[in-house]
């Protein structure tokens, strides 16, 4: 009888130790960690291009689709460089990132929205980056799609449904390229 109890305890222990459901899937945990790193690296690319006022480098971060969908990327880049006052000296996460992934008929897409406060020597800003690091069917979609920038104190306004910046009712609005909505 003791043998059976010991065997049951061992089997139960092995089941618990090998279970992916306890504490979340290992794959999900690794994916989340990877998504954080991808989002942070994308922000670093953006910040380096802004610090250097390098239009070509900043443009290369965006997807071909974003550049095609954007009205005046070069003009918006100039406006961004003028809008940001002072020298960028640090950044911190505001939240997220949020990740939407779909696999349909073998076609995988991944959208990552990341949120940061970027501090300059004069002001604090809020950056929202909408990035598509994976699109197996449409490689022109891969890259940054939107960079939204507002003063930190205006952060809540971008979610205000009356402002119609990110949402119009329940509909998610999509803005391509560099978007500075509140100026």
Buried (B, 14 or more C-beta within 10 A) or exposed (E): EEEEEEEEEEEEEEEEEEEEEEEEEEEEEEBBEEBBEBBBEBBEBBBBBBEEEBBEBBBEBBBEBBBEBBEEBEEBBBBBBEBBEEEBEEBEBBEBBEBEEEEEEEEEBBBBBBBBBBBBEEBBBBBBBBBBBBBEEEEEBBBBBBBBBBBBEBBEBBEEEEBEBBBEEEEEEEBBBBBBBEE
